[in-house]
Amino acid sequence: MIINCGIRRVVAVNEYHASKEAKRVFKEAKVQFDLLDGNIVAY
């Protein structure tokens, strides 16, 4: 949905424990991903 809407940058406070796939998709779509804190959050 983020990619389809034309969003070019995503900013997150914490790292999600399963975010590897999302980062790959963002990279392929040239969506900038900025992480403010390196803490990993597990839900």
JORAPE-V92732 format. One record per residue. N is the residue number from 1. SS is DSSP state (a for helix, b for strand, c for the rest). PHI is phi in whole degrees, 0 to 359 (999 if undefined). D_LAST is the distance of its C-alpha to the last C-alpha in Angstrom with 2 decimals. Layout:
{{N | SS | PHI | D_LAST} {N | SS | PHI | D_LAST}}
This chain:
{{1 | c | 999 | 21.61} {2 | c | 300 | 21.46} {3 | c | 292 | 24.01} {4 | c | 295 | 26.19} {5 | c | 277 | 26.50} {6 | c | 87 | 27.94} {7 | c | 293 | 25.37} {8 | c | 253 | 26.29} {9 | b | 214 | 23.78} {10 | b | 237 | 20.06} {11 | b | 241 | 18.99} {12 | b | 236 | 15.46} {13 | c | 280 | 14.90} {14 | c | 238 | 12.03} {15 | b | 276 | 11.22} {16 | b | 271 | 8.20} {17 | c | 298 | 7.91} {18 | c | 240 | 9.54} {19 | c | 270 | 11.91} {20 | a | 302 | 15.04} {21 | a | 294 | 16.35} {22 | a | 298 | 16.04} {23 | a | 297 | 17.93} {24 | a | 297 | 20.51} {25 | a | 295 | 21.14} {26 | a | 301 | 21.50} {27 | a | 298 | 23.91} {28 | a | 299 | 25.95} {29 | c | 271 | 26.26} {30 | c | 60 | 27.17} {31 | c | 263 | 24.44} {32 | b | 289 | 24.06} {33 | b | 240 | 20.55} {34 | b | 245 | 20.51} {35 | b | 251 | 17.83} {36 | c | 278 | 18.72} {37 | c | 224 | 16.73} {38 | c | 277 | 15.84} {39 | c | 295 | 12.92} {40 | b | 264 | 9.93} {41 | b | 254 | 6.51} {42 | c | 252 | 3.80} {43 | c | 257 | 0.00}}
